[in-house]
Amino acid sequence: MLDAFTPLHEAEYQDPNYYRNFENIIEGYFYHSFEVTFTFLYTLYRKVLLHQKGEEEPAVLDWERLYDLAVDKATLEFYTMHARKEGNTFSVKTLWPFRETVYFYRLLDLVEKGGVNVKEVLRLLVGFQQKNENATLMRNRICERILKRKSVLEMVENFVYGSDKNYIKPIVDFLVIYESEVRKDDSMTREEQDAAVALGRRIGMAVAKSEDGKKGDLYSLRKARKKVDFLEQINRLQFKVSRDKQDNEFKFIVPADVYEGKLTDENFQEFKQFCMIAALNSFNAAISDAKK
């Protein structure tokens, strides 16, 4: 254990005001327990395992040091305690152990090798239309599920369609990588996930390109509750968005594999969620490009 103690303290920060005991390299405001835990573990990842400071380019993860730190010399675990001041004392609200250190650092390595900026993802997950601590409530819930190796698909879909953000690409890129990892034993395969994302990209691009297409079309499609309703809505959309803004005819084609087994009654909900998130991302990108 003593061998693991020293490298952990590379991330320590002496705050004269005692607000924190580690230097949060992600920056920004983090109010809630799970998002603070996420940033603490990410700081360890950068400073201890990647030997980085500030805005340096991503480096190669020191797997030998990770093994020494988290497996061989000590089983690295953390207890996260959340307490609030009540009168002259503090009341403990939650106390939970975090034992998935190796999983978390492998995930970060995979995500960053995929070109995803974790700092940007967390920044975009702030609901700036909310005030004070409420602004990061959804981010805290998403961080909780990531730390517990659970899907965040539904939460991310609700967040991106409930916010006024016109740029969500880092969130989408993170989601695609993350979900494929936590769903390895799930009924929805990576091929089905990729098919949903590909369909969503085509839908978003077609709606943005069309003279008759509107962002509301995506919200209407998202309301479909059954596979048959979803496919019927897509067929209607194909006829509606058949001409671009220059009045030229174009075809929005649904990939054949959607009808050949990639979309099923069993995976419909997850398929639609992946599809709609990708559609919104593609729509935003196309609208942004058109304004340049």
Buried (B, 14 or more C-beta within 10 A) or exposed (E): EEEBEEBBEEBEEEEEEEEBEBBBBBEEEBBBBBBBBBBBBBBBBBBBBBEBEEEEEBEEBBEEBBEBBBEEBBEBEBEBEBEEEEEEEEEEEEEBEBEBBBBBBBBBBBBBEEEBBBBBBBBBBBBEEEEEEEBBBBBBBBBBBBBEEEBBBEBBBEBBBEBEBEEBBBBBBBBBBBBBBBBEEBEBBBEBBBBBBBBBBBBBBBBBBBEBBBEEBBEEBBEBEEBEEBBEBBEEBBEBBBBBEEEEEEEBEBEEBBEEEBBEEEBBBBBBBBBBBBBBBBBBBBBEEEEE
